[in-house]
Amino acid sequence: MRPHQNNVFVIEFSASSQVEPVEVELARSEQYEILSPNPIMVERFDKGPRKGVFIIHPNTTGTIPLNFRMGEMIKTYYVSAHPENPYIFGEPIKDEHLFFGRVAELREIHRGVTKRNKQNFLITGPRRAGKTSLLFQLKTRLQYPFVSLMLTPEKMGHEHHQMFRSILLQLGEEVRENQDEQPPPLSLDVKTAGRETPIDLFNFHFERDLKKHLAWLSRMSDEARVILLLDEATFLLADPSTAGNTSDTRQAFLRHLLQTYERVACVLAGTPQILRMTSITSPLYNIFSGVKLRGFSREETEALIREPARQANIWFEDEAVSRIIEYGGCSPYYTQALCSLSLDHRYETVTAPLDPNEPVSVDLVHVNAAIRRILDTVDYGLQSLWGALEPDEREILREMVAGPVIVCQNNRDVLSRLVDMSLVDLVARDQTTPSQRTFASIKARLDEEWLRLQGE
């Protein structure tokens, strides 16, 4: 529940032997106000469990007991009343007010896909770098006549006909929902195509349907354009039926569509593996402009900590901010996780009601508790990636626990991969002497601590 706000509380009652209506009353308390009818009548228990609805306005923070009287029986529920935690991790950020950083990348992509001579983009970055959040923010900013389609392998399917048919299906849904217009129907040949349908035959009927849809959109607006926002695009690398074959029909047909139709633009997003799709041997070579997502700068990270807090009347002490930056290594994911868990710990340790007019203060104690929780929890950060790393990558990360590693010819390629995954930082030292060297070290102290714990 949110303190000092109206909250809907739904409670379920069951009484298998009860036939007559029963009065249910929520006991009065100084800790909250009841803004809905109280008591209420609950009936028809013979039809199964029944629900009652109460609107409650907590006057304080912390744990609040709710005592319900139903006939001769008293039932107590405990609810937690704390301000909303504005930090999100593990899920893409859809609310533009909670999105920070990536301003230059967002501006560049938006300008490219909407200008007269369109550009297509390939966004690469390690897991949890904010690729999906960036696509959601781009979609929010792409207003009609630009029709943006958020596409994932789960929505599209992996096979050629599934993937391209879903584009037309989602295009129709998007326009119906936002413009209240009825798109042209799909041809029977596109609707019923399956794995046994010849690719060339499917492509012929698909293009015929696509032309109808684009002509229909152009009648609605001369500037109409369809923009494909394709997330987790690494699925385009691995068609089980064409393993090892660089001439994947999906890639080749996508290239054809993007070159043929000026009203269709595309933004692909995925891990650095998808760069193989833009190599000289790939059908998608020379089609996309690359955008590489790295960790935030220190300034962007501090904004990610302080701005959501300020909007929610929360204050992170300076020492707490420094500790979050040190342990998170300016990773957007780690930063959000540390902020969220620090704030949770702050609320869990409340010993007195919080003054709604005073900011909630988060200090080093709460951040340290969040660090311990992350290190003790499976599937946070490096531990969730460890099994997917190459043996030479794991080996050099273990070396870095003892201290920075000098970049040399033998480890340069491995370190480059780790830098692309935002796991490692490169720092040049002794720049004024002939013996200038570059050192590599683990970027986030959380990853270093986790590795150290594995060696105990």
C-alpha positions, 0 to 999 in steps of 0.5 A: 500500500502507498501511505497517505494515498487511497488504496484498494484492498480486496479480501477473499472470504470463504464459508462452505457451510454459510448460506445467509449473507454475512456482515463483514466489518473492518475495525477502525484505527488511527493508522488509517481511514476507511473511505468505502462502505463499512461494514459490507454484506457478503453473500452467496457463499454456496457459489464459492469464495466471495470477495470484499473491497475496501478503500483504505487511506493509511495515515502512517508508514510501516506494517499496519494490521487490518482486523476484519470481523465476519460474524463471530470470527476475527481475521487479521491481515498485515499490510506494508505501507511504504512510498513507491520504489521508483527504481526498476531492474530486471524489466525494461523501463517503459515510463519515459520519466524513469528513463535516464541516459542514452540521450544521444543514442535515442536522438540519433536513432529517432532522427535517422528512422524518421528523416526522408532518406531513412537510416536503419540501425543496429544496437549492440550491447551486453545483457542488461545494458538497456537495449530493450528500454531504449527500444521502448523509449523510441517507440514512445517517441515515434508518433503517427504517421510513424507506425512502430512495431515492437517485435521479439522472437516470442511474438514473431516465431523463428521460421521465415514465414512466421517472422514476416507474417507477424509483421503484417499482423502486428501492423494491422493491430497497431493501426486499429488500436491507435488510429481506429482504422481497418487495414487491408486483409491478409491474403489466404496464401500468407495466412496459411503459409507453413514450413512446407510452403516454398520460400519464394512463393511465400515472399511473392504473396507477402510482398503483394500484401505489404504493398497493399498495406503501405499504399493504404498507409500512404493514403492516410498520410504522405509521410507514413512509415513502418518502423520495425523495432526488433529486439533480441535479434540474435535469433536471426543468427541461428536457423536450425535448418540452415546451421552454418549457412550464412545465406539465411533466407530471413536475413536476405529477405529483410535486406531486400525489403529494407532496400526496396521499400523506403516506407519501411525502416528497421532497428535491430538490437542484440548482444555483440554477436549480432555484428556477424550479421553485418560482416561482409559475408552477411546478407545484411552487410552495409544496411545498418548504422551501428550504435554500441551501448556501453556503461554510463558515465559517472555523471549519467550514473549519478543522475540515474541515482538522484533523479528518480529519488528526487521525484519520489522525495528520497535523498541518497547521502553522498557516501551512498551514491559513491558506494553505488557507483563503485560497486555498480561500475556505472552499469545501468542494471547494477545501479538500479538494483542497488538503488532499489534494494537500498531503498527496500532495506531503508523501508524494512528498518523503519522504526518510527512513522516517516514524515511525508513532508521530509525526504526519506534518507538512504545512507551507507548502511542501506547500500551495504545491505543491498550489496550483501543481498546481491552477492548472496542471491543467485542470478544477479550480475556476473553469476548469471553470465558466468556459465556463458563466458569462454574459458579464456574470459573466465581465466583472465577475470579470475586473474584480475581479482588479484589486481589489474592486468597489463594489456598485451598481444596475448590477451588483447582479443579476450580483453576486447570481448570483455570490454564489449560486455562492459565487464572490464575497464581499460586504463592507460598509465605512464602516458608521459613515458616511453613505457606507457602501458594499458591496464585492464581491471574488473569494472564493477566491484560487485563482480570482483567481490563475487569472484573473490567469494568463489575462490574462498 
